[in-house]
Amino acid sequence: MEKIDHIGIAVKSIEDSLPYYIDTLGLKLVHIEDVVSEKVRVAFIDSGNVHLELLQPIDDTSTIHSFIEKKGEGIHHIAFGVTSIQQRLDELKDKGVRLIQETAKAGAHGAQVAFIHPKASHGVLYELVDKTGGEK
């Protein structure tokens, strides 16, 4: 793992949440986009050394919707920046680490992403993010 890329925060509404991050905390909104494959709208906020990623469910079948229903709004995952994501996934699998995805898929900003199951990492959901345009 090279660095923490971002921290994902589940929110019911980006529109309602943004004023806190922008006006109250004084952080900068970088970009908003829909990630249709994950059924979420994502707002990226620059907090200096790491981005915050606000995740709003697009519909009731989104995993973020289920997360909010069970646990409420809050930290959803921590993402590590990696290169050669498929190689990292294969290494983790060889070490017996339970993965949610064994192959990377398209994420926000054209990155390739995959998740480590929280039962493999002491209750924390980790995302691997490869922004190098490497393996698809």
Secondary structure, 3 states (H helix, E strand, C coil): CCEEEEEEEECCCHHHHHHHHHHHCCCEEEEEEEEHHHCEEEEEEECCCCEEEEEEECCCCCHHHHHHHHHCCEEEEEEEECCCHHHHHHHHHHCCCCECCCCCEECHHHCEEEEECHHHCCCCCEEEEECCCCCC
